[in-house]
């Protein structure tokens, strides 16, 4: 028990210091004019004990009935990839889906299609943040998360936002690495942002950036998560309050990545409850 406590405290101290260092280098966000993003989980990925928290996924294959792989332009002059589920009718409502640290794998595509089917009349775009690379080993996932630059992450996100179009009403969702990216996406979306769901992702620590959020945030976390521990979540709640932004936190008695069915630590009951909460939230934000 003592070892677990020391590990969690060590991560918290390191990340607090890292976040402060990053904050001093950030320019305050101003709507959609900045593509700068934070990726504090890249620092976590350098910690062997954090990497060890991630159980390697069970093999899983999914064949989509409605989705297609697309390419879109990014502001850095490159192409990016996505998995698009287009609304059956004309719709300005969009949900951007952000992957776990493994990459845009079949589990994420399945989750995107499930949300697509349940939300109805919403365009769902699962964004490939690793430019086609997918990991099945945790050491490889850690390398991918560390090697993708903040500039490239921001450019891919902005490309996805541009693809949705200037009239789009955008909500975002993500898990693990993607949980943090969902929040970063909401920051980039500016006034187009209408909702943000983050599952056990690293929160933004820069209060000045949080002040630019145009939406509230639904945060879903695990009380047994040693990588994103309850202390980190409490700090996020405090920072959001100081920034004057509403946040709803739901804490489950579960481990990190508890909502991934390919994870041996999958918590079926917590996942079902969290999905109901998430769906209700997204429906309320993407209605009309």
Backbone torsions as a table, in degrees:
resi	resn	phi	psi	omega
1	UNK	NA	-40.5	-179.7
2	UNK	-63.2	-39.9	-179.2
3	UNK	-63.2	-42.9	178.7
4	UNK	-61.2	-44.7	-179.6
5	UNK	-61.5	-44.9	-178.6
6	UNK	-65.4	-37.3	177.7
7	UNK	-62.8	-47.7	-179.0
8	UNK	-63.5	-42.3	180.0
9	UNK	-66.1	-38.0	179.2
10	UNK	-63.5	-42.1	177.0
11	UNK	-63.6	-41.9	-178.3
12	UNK	-63.4	-45.6	179.9
13	UNK	-63.1	-45.0	-179.3
14	UNK	-62.9	-44.1	-178.7
15	UNK	-69.5	-35.4	177.5
16	UNK	-61.3	-45.2	178.3
17	UNK	-64.2	-44.4	179.4
18	UNK	-62.3	-43.7	179.8
19	UNK	-61.9	-38.4	178.9
20	UNK	-66.3	-39.7	178.1
21	UNK	-63.3	-42.9	179.9
22	UNK	-65.9	-39.8	-176.5
23	UNK	-60.3	-34.9	-177.3
24	UNK	-69.0	-19.6	-177.8
25	UNK	-98.1	-10.5	-179.2
26	UNK	-79.8	139.7	165.9
27	UNK	-86.3	141.0	177.4
28	UNK	-55.4	134.3	-179.9
29	UNK	-67.5	146.9	178.3
30	UNK	-140.9	86.3	-179.2
31	UNK	65.0	-129.1	-176.9
32	UNK	-105.9	17.9	-175.0
33	UNK	-82.3	-18.1	-178.7
34	UNK	-112.7	136.4	176.9
35	UNK	-102.8	11.2	-177.8
36	UNK	-72.7	134.8	177.9
37	UNK	-130.7	159.5	173.0
38	UNK	-98.2	149.3	174.6
39	UNK	-145.2	65.0	-178.8
40	UNK	-63.4	-22.0	179.4
41	UNK	-68.0	-20.1	174.4
42	UNK	-63.5	-34.8	176.0
43	UNK	-68.6	-42.6	177.3
44	UNK	-58.8	-36.3	-176.4
45	UNK	-66.1	-14.2	176.9
46	UNK	-83.4	-6.4	-179.1
47	UNK	-95.2	118.0	-175.1
48	UNK	-61.5	-34.1	179.7
49	UNK	-69.5	-36.9	176.0
50	UNK	-65.4	-44.0	178.1
51	UNK	-58.0	-38.9	-179.5
52	UNK	-66.8	-18.4	177.7
53	UNK	-68.3	-21.5	-175.1
54	UNK	-92.5	111.0	175.7
55	UNK	-77.3	135.5	-175.8
56	UNK	-65.9	138.1	-172.9
57	UNK	-67.4	147.2	172.6
58	UNK	-69.4	147.4	177.7
59	UNK	-56.4	137.8	-176.1
60	UNK	-153.1	133.3	177.9
61	UNK	-128.2	136.7	-178.9
62	UNK	-133.7	133.2	176.7
63	UNK	-112.5	119.1	-175.0
64	UNK	-78.9	144.0	176.8
65	UNK	-93.1	-20.3	-172.2
66	UNK	-132.5	-15.5	-173.2
67	UNK	-90.3	161.1	177.1
68	UNK	-142.9	149.1	176.0
69	UNK	-81.8	131.8	-178.9
70	UNK	-128.3	167.1	170.5
71	UNK	-121.9	147.0	175.5
72	UNK	-142.6	155.9	-177.8
73	UNK	-77.9	148.6	176.0
74	UNK	-121.6	154.9	-175.0
75	UNK	-61.5	-17.6	179.0
76	UNK	-85.2	8.1	175.2
77	UNK	89.3	2.9	-179.6
78	UNK	-103.7	175.1	171.6
79	UNK	-99.2	153.8	172.6
80	UNK	-128.8	165.6	-176.9
81	UNK	-114.6	153.9	175.5
82	UNK	-154.9	164.1	175.6
83	UNK	-113.7	109.9	-170.7
84	UNK	-106.1	132.2	170.4
85	UNK	-118.0	105.1	-172.1
86	UNK	-83.6	134.7	175.8
87	UNK	-57.6	143.5	-176.7
88	UNK	-65.8	-33.9	176.5
89	UNK	-111.6	178.9	176.5
90	UNK	-66.2	126.7	-177.0
91	UNK	-147.8	136.8	175.0
92	UNK	-99.3	11.8	-179.7
93	UNK	-96.9	129.8	-175.8
94	UNK	-132.6	143.6	170.6
95	UNK	-121.8	118.7	175.2
96	UNK	-94.1	126.8	-175.3
97	UNK	-109.9	128.3	-176.6
98	UNK	-114.9	131.3	-172.5
99	UNK	-67.0	161.4	165.6
100	UNK	-71.9	-179.7	-176.2
101	UNK	-69.8	-8.9	179.3
102	UNK	-72.8	-26.4	-176.1
103	UNK	116.7	-178.3	179.8
104	UNK	-80.6	81.4	-177.9
105	UNK	-97.0	-176.1	-175.5
106	UNK	-67.2	-28.5	177.0
107	UNK	-62.2	-46.2	-179.4
108	UNK	-64.1	-39.3	177.5
109	UNK	-62.8	-41.0	177.4
110	UNK	-63.2	-43.3	179.9
111	UNK	-65.4	-39.1	177.6
112	UNK	-61.7	-42.3	-179.2
113	UNK	-70.9	-33.2	176.2
114	UNK	-63.6	-44.6	177.3
115	UNK	-63.6	-40.6	178.3
116	UNK	-58.5	-45.6	-179.0
117	UNK	-68.2	-34.0	-177.1
118	UNK	-84.6	-30.5	-178.7
119	UNK	-79.8	-39.4	179.3
120	UNK	63.3	139.5	178.1
121	UNK	56.6	28.6	177.3
122	UNK	-125.6	132.4	172.9
123	UNK	-76.7	128.8	-179.4
124	UNK	-117.6	124.0	180.0
125	UNK	-124.2	111.6	173.2
126	UNK	-85.7	120.4	-170.9
127	UNK	-94.2	129.6	178.2
128	UNK	-86.5	106.0	-176.7
129	UNK	-87.9	-6.2	-178.5
130	UNK	-112.0	14.8	177.6
131	UNK	52.2	50.9	173.3
132	UNK	90.5	-6.0	-178.9
133	UNK	-90.9	137.3	178.5
134	UNK	-133.7	133.5	-179.3
135	UNK	-104.1	147.2	172.0
136	UNK	-118.0	-12.1	176.3
137	UNK	-110.0	138.9	-174.5
138	UNK	-63.2	-32.9	178.2
139	UNK	-65.1	-36.9	178.2
140	UNK	-69.7	-38.4	177.5
141	UNK	-62.2	-41.6	178.9
142	UNK	-61.4	-41.7	179.4
143	UNK	-64.8	-41.4	179.4
144	UNK	-63.3	-43.3	-177.7
145	UNK	-67.0	-32.8	179.2
146	UNK	-77.8	-33.2	-171.3
147	UNK	-85.9	-16.8	178.8
148	UNK	-82.1	118.0	-173.4
149	UNK	-69.3	154.5	176.0
150	UNK	-60.6	-34.8	-179.6
151	UNK	-65.8	-41.7	179.3
152	UNK	-69.0	-41.8	177.5
153	UNK	-57.6	-45.8	-179.8
154	UNK	-64.8	-38.0	-179.1
155	UNK	-69.1	-38.9	177.3
156	UNK	-63.6	-45.3	178.6
157	UNK	-59.5	-47.4	-178.3
158	UNK	-64.9	-34.9	176.2
159	UNK	-62.9	-40.2	178.0
160	UNK	-66.3	-40.9	177.8
161	UNK	-63.5	-43.4	177.7
162	UNK	-63.0	-37.5	179.5
163	UNK	-63.4	-38.5	177.4
164	UNK	-64.4	-33.0	175.6
165	UNK	103.1	158.0	-174.0
166	UNK	-68.3	-18.6	179.9
167	UNK	-95.4	-1.7	-175.2
168	UNK	-69.9	140.5	168.7
169	UNK	-97.5	119.4	-167.6
170	UNK	-117.8	130.5	167.4
171	UNK	-114.8	160.2	-179.4
172	UNK	-137.7	156.1	178.1
173	UNK	-150.1	146.6	177.1
174	UNK	-164.0	164.1	-177.0
175	UNK	-126.8	140.8	176.6
176	UNK	59.0	-124.0	173.8
177	UNK	-49.6	-41.7	-180.0
178	UNK	-68.6	-23.9	175.3
179	UNK	-63.0	-44.8	175.6
180	UNK	-66.1	-38.7	179.1
181	UNK	-66.0	-32.9	177.4
182	UNK	-61.0	-42.1	178.3
183	UNK	-67.8	-41.5	178.0
184	UNK	-63.6	-37.6	177.3
185	UNK	-62.1	-44.3	179.1
186	UNK	-59.6	-35.9	177.3
187	UNK	-65.6	-42.5	-180.0
188	UNK	-70.3	-30.4	-176.0
189	UNK	-67.7	-18.3	178.5
190	UNK	56.8	-130.5	-176.6
191	UNK	-71.7	-10.6	177.7
192	UNK	-79.4	-15.0	-176.6
193	UNK	-72.4	129.1	178.0
194	UNK	-123.7	-9.5	-179.6
195	UNK	-169.2	153.5	-179.5
196	UNK	-150.8	123.6	175.6
197	UNK	-118.2	128.0	176.8
198	UNK	-126.6	121.0	175.0
199	UNK	-95.8	118.5	173.8
200	UNK	34.1	49.9	176.2
201	UNK	-107.3	163.5	179.3
202	UNK	-73.9	120.5	-178.5
203	UNK	-72.6	158.0	169.8
204	UNK	-68.2	135.1	-178.0
205	UNK	-103.1	-14.1	-177.2
206	UNK	-82.3	107.8	-175.8
207	UNK	-62.7	-35.4	178.8
208	UNK	-62.0	-38.0	177.0
209	UNK	-69.9	-41.0	179.6
210	UNK	-60.7	-30.7	179.8
211	UNK	-62.7	-21.1	-177.8
212	UNK	-86.0	-5.6	179.9
213	UNK	-59.1	137.7	177.7
214	UNK	-102.8	6.7	-176.6
215	UNK	-142.6	161.7	170.1
216	UNK	-79.1	175.6	-177.1
217	UNK	-132.8	137.0	170.3
218	UNK	-105.1	116.1	-179.2
219	UNK	-109.7	127.4	-178.7
220	UNK	-119.1	122.1	-172.5
221	UNK	-136.7	168.6	178.2
222	UNK	-113.3	131.0	-179.0
223	UNK	-67.3	-21.2	179.0
224	UNK	-98.1	7.7	-178.9
225	UNK	-72.9	116.6	-179.2
226	UNK	-90.1	-11.4	178.1
227	UNK	-89.9	-43.4	173.4
228	UNK	-116.3	77.0	-172.2
229	UNK	-72.9	164.7	179.6
230	UNK	-52.9	-31.9	179.3
231	UNK	-63.1	-37.9	177.1
232	UNK	-65.5	-39.4	179.3
233	UNK	-65.8	-41.6	178.2
234	UNK	-62.3	-39.8	177.6
235	UNK	-63.6	-39.5	178.4
236	UNK	-62.9	-43.7	177.3
237	UNK	-58.8	-43.0	-179.3
238	UNK	-65.1	-42.9	-179.3
239	UNK	-66.3	-39.1	177.7
240	UNK	-65.0	-40.2	177.9
241	UNK	-62.6	-43.2	179.3
242	UNK	-65.1	-33.0	178.6
243	UNK	-78.5	-9.0	-179.9
244	UNK	76.9	28.7	-177.6
245	UNK	-117.9	134.8	-178.8
246	UNK	-74.5	142.3	177.2
247	UNK	-143.3	139.6	174.6
248	UNK	-114.8	124.4	-178.8
249	UNK	-111.8	130.3	173.3
250	UNK	-119.5	119.1	-177.7
251	UNK	-109.3	124.9	178.9
252	UNK	-107.3	151.3	176.2
253	UNK	-79.0	75.7	-172.0
254	UNK	-151.8	168.7	-179.0
255	UNK	-90.9	176.8	174.9
256	UNK	-61.6	143.4	178.0
257	UNK	61.7	30.8	-176.5
258	UNK	-65.9	-19.3	-174.8
259	UNK	-92.7	4.1	-179.6
260	UNK	-96.3	112.7	-177.6
261	UNK	-66.4	-15.5	175.9
262	UNK	-85.8	-1.0	178.8
263	UNK	-92.3	128.2	178.1
264	UNK	-57.6	-21.0	178.8
265	UNK	-93.0	16.3	179.9
266	UNK	-54.3	130.7	179.2
267	UNK	-111.5	101.5	-173.1
268	UNK	-61.8	-44.8	-176.5
269	UNK	-67.2	-46.9	179.9
270	UNK	-63.5	-39.6	-179.9
271	UNK	-62.5	-44.2	-179.5
272	UNK	-63.5	-43.2	179.9
273	UNK	-66.4	-42.8	-179.7
274	UNK	-64.4	-36.5	179.9
275	UNK	-66.9	-41.7	177.2
276	UNK	-60.3	-44.8	178.2
277	UNK	-61.6	-44.5	-179.4
278	UNK	-63.7	-46.0	-178.0
279	UNK	-63.6	-43.7	177.7
280	UNK	-60.3	-41.7	-179.9
281	UNK	-63.6	-50.1	-176.9
282	UNK	-65.5	-37.2	177.2
283	UNK	-61.8	-39.5	-179.7
284	UNK	-68.3	-29.2	-178.4
285	UNK	-86.0	-28.3	-175.8
286	UNK	-109.3	24.4	179.7
287	UNK	-81.0	165.3	174.3
288	UNK	79.9	NA	NA
